[in-house]
Amino acid sequence: METSAESLRERRRRETADALTATARRLTTEQGFTGFTVDELCAEVGVSRRTFFNYFASKEHAVFGFTANDPRSEALDAEFLARDGDLLSDFVELSVRRFEVFNPIDGARGLFALIDQEPRLLKSLFDQLGENERRDRELVARRMTGDDVELRAEVLVHSVGALVRMCMDQTLHQSSPESFRDLIAQRLRVARSLLVPTQKVD
């Protein structure tokens, strides 16, 4: 019963967050980003200002759907930390699971249209992506030992991030029939073949 109640609570939380994001995007399209306040957004959705800030750090975050303290993200991070396999493969798997759970392709075209309409949102997007990368570097570093942990974590996170962006571009703009998991697996194989030193024959 407790698990069911928790699942219901989380589902309602996601529904509220989704409603705030959908309404924030609609109001931005209709009135411009500065054309409405957080209080007006809350009134449209039927929640309090306090509830809004339990979900989002700012109006920009609401437009992008960047929720705070999402239990799904926390669970995926915990699974990654509990793994003890190849670190690169485990981080790629974390990236794939995030894609499968959050599916950033959904609504992406509409979000791009909002950024075209409101270029000021682009800085907020880059700031958040930078913060996400910083957290991932810290997450990866927790599974590392030895020298140059911060540097190695940075290289791993940025390398996998490049693969993720390639796959998202193919999924979004080229309508690839392959799954995101298959696309990134292909590119990871190529990356490994390029980066692993070739054995010299004596």
N, C-alpha and C positions, 0 to 999 in steps of 0.2 A: 504493500500500500504506500509506503514512504517513497519507493522508487517511482511509482505512478504519479504521486503528488509532485515529486520533484520534476518529472518529465513534463507534467502539465504546467508547472510554474515556468520552466524554461521555454516551453512552447509559447506561452503567453508573453514572456519577455521578448522573444524573437518577433512575435507578431506586432508588439508595440514598437520595437525598434524599426521594423520594416515599414510600419505605417508612418512613423516620423520621417524616415528617409524619403519615402514616396511623396509625402506631402511637401517636404522641404524642396524636393526637385521640381514638383509642380509649381509651387509658389515662386521658385527662382525663374522658371520658364515664363510664368505669367507676369511677374512683377519686378524681376531682377533680384539679385542677391541682397541688395540693400533695401529692397522694397517691402520687406516684412521683418518683424522682430521674432525673437524666440518665443515671447509670450503669445504672439499671434499664431505662430506655428503650433504651440501647445493647445491653444483654444480650438484650432482646426481638428486636431487629433483627439482632444478631450482628455488631456493629461495635464498635470501640474508642472510648473517650472522646475520644481525639485525633482520630479520624475524624469524630466528631460535630461538633467545633468547627471542623473544616475546612469543614463545610457550613453550620452555624448558629452565630450569635453567642450564642444563649440558648435555653432551653427554650421560651420564648414564641415565638421566631422559628420554632422547629420546628413548633409547633402551627399557626402561620399559613402556614408554607411559605415564609418569607422567607429564601431561600438567599443566601449571601455569594458574591460574585465569580462570578456566573453568566455563562458565556461567551456565552450567547444575548443577555443584556441588553447586554453589552459590544459585541457585534456590531451590535445595533440602534442603540446610541448612536453608534458609529463611522459607520454609514451616514447618520445624521442630520447629523453634523458634516461629512460629505463632500458633502452636497447644497448647491446654491447657488440654489435656487428661492425662492418666497415663504416667508418664515420661518413664518408662521402655518400655512400649508398643510403645510409640512414637519413641523411639530411635531404637527399633527393626524395626519398619516400615521404618525409614530412611535408615537403613542398607539394607533392602530388596529393596527399591527403587534404591539405589545406584547399587545394583547387577543387577537389571533389566535394568537400563540405561547404565551402563558401561560393564556389563557381563565379569568379569575378567576371566571366564573359557575359553573364546575364545582366542586361541593362547597360553594358559598356558603351554601346553606340549612343544611347541617350545621354550618358554621362559625358561623352566626348562633345556632344552638341551643347551641353551646358557650359563646358569649359570654353568652347568657341564663343558662346554668348557672354560669358563672364571670365575673361582671362585672368582676373585676380585669383580665381580658384586654383590656378595651376601651381602657384607658389605653395599653397596649403597642401596640395597633393604631393609635391616633391618633399615638403617638410615631413609629412607623415611617412612617406616611403623611406626617407632617410632614417626616421625614428625606428621604423620596422627593421631596417637592416642593422641598426645599432643593437636592438634587442636580440636579433638573431646571432650577431657576433658574440654577444655575451652568453647566449644559450649554447652555441657550439663550443665556446671556450670551456664551458663546464665539463665537457667530455674529453678535454685535451690535457695532456701532461707534457712536461719537458720544456724546452726552450722556445722562445718566440711564439707563445700561445696566441697572443693578440693578433700578430701578423698572420699566422696560419689560419686563424678563424676568419679574419678579414678576407683572405684570398679565397677560402672555401665558399663563404657566403656570397661574395660578389661573382664568383665563377658560376655557381648554381643559379644565382639570380639572372645571369646572362642567358643561361639555357632556358630558364622559365620564360623570359621575355621573348625569346625566339619562338617558343612553342605557342605562347599566347598570341603572338602576331600571326602565326600560321593558322591557328584556330579561328581567330577573329576576322582576318582579312582575306584568307585564302580558302576558307570553308573546308578545312581538311576533314576527311571522313575518319581519320585515325583519332583514337582517344588521346587525351593529354598525357596519360601514363605512357602510351606507346611512343608518342612524339619525343618525350624527354628521355626515354630509355635509349632511343636511337641516337640522340645527340650526346648522351653521356658516353655511349660506346665510342663514338667518334672522338670525343674529347679525351678519353682515356688513351686511345691509340695515338693521339697527337702529343700528349703530354708525358707519357711514359717513355723514358729513353730507350732507343733501339739498341738491342744487344749487338756489339761489334763482333764480327767473326775474325778470329786470329788466323 
